[in-house]
Amino acid sequence: MSDTSGVEPRTAHLSSEELEQAVEQGVVNALIRLGLDASKPMDLQRDFQFLRDLRKSTESVKGKAIVTIVGILVAGGVAVAWLGIKAMVHPPH
């Protein structure tokens, strides 16, 4: 695959330490742009754990709400069927 821009790509030769420092700084900058304080890693871990717990709780509540709604609909259907059968067996005068 050739470069059609006519510009030669620039290369840099970095030592392992320079590369590690550049990557670390890039990660710190990315976290800062996301609004996270990278200087306090334990706080970051607790924040992410809170988000995980919140997500799991929300999923649990959603699942229980769906089961409850289905239960109400089934109970309503059974009640309507029972009232229909009762009206057929004992018609009102």
N, C-alpha and C positions, 0 to 999 in steps of 0.2 A: 504494500500500500504506500503510495508516494504522497508527499506533502505538496499540494497544489498552490500553496500561498507563496512559494518562492523564498520563504524565510527558513534559514537553518535553525533547527531546535537547539536551544542552549542546554548545556549540561554542566553540572557542578559536582565536584568531588568532595565528599564530606567524610570525616572520620566517624567512627561508630558513636563517639560521644556527641559530636555535633548533630548527627542524625537523630539520636535519642533526644537531645535537648530540643530540636526543632519539632519533633513529633509531640513531645510533652507540651510545648508551648502551643502547638496547634490544638491539642485536646483542651487545654485550659481556655484558650480563646473561644472554642466552640461552646464549652460549658457556660462561659460568661455571656455569650450571645443568647443562650437559652435561658438566662436569668438565674444560673446556679453558681454558688460560691465554691469554687474549686479549692479554696484554701482550707476548707473544713470538710474533709472527706467523710467523717463520721456523721455529720449533719446531712450530707448528701445521701448516705446510705439509709439513714432514718427516714428521710423524705421519700426515697424510692420505696422503702418498705411500707410506709403509710399509703402511698399510691397503690401498691399491690394489694394491701388489705382492703382499701376502699373499692378497688375493682372487683375483688372476690366477693365482698359484701353486696355490692350492687348486683352482681350476677346471681347471687343466692336469692336476693329479694325478688329479682325479676322471675326466676324460676318458680318461687313460691307463689307469686302473684298469678302466673299462668296456671298453675295447678288449682289455685283457688277459683279463678274464673271458670275453668273447665268444670270444676266441682259444682259451682252454682248453676251453670247451664244444664248439667246432667240432672241435678236435683230438681230444677224447674221442669225439665222434660218429664221426669218420673212423676212429679206432682200433677202435671197436665194430663198425663196418661191415666193416672189413678182417678182423677176427677172425671175424666171421660168414661172410664169403665164403670165407675160408681153411678154416673148419670144414666148409663145404658141399663144397668141392672135394676136400679131403683129410679125410674123416671119421675120427675116432679108431677104433682097432680094439678 
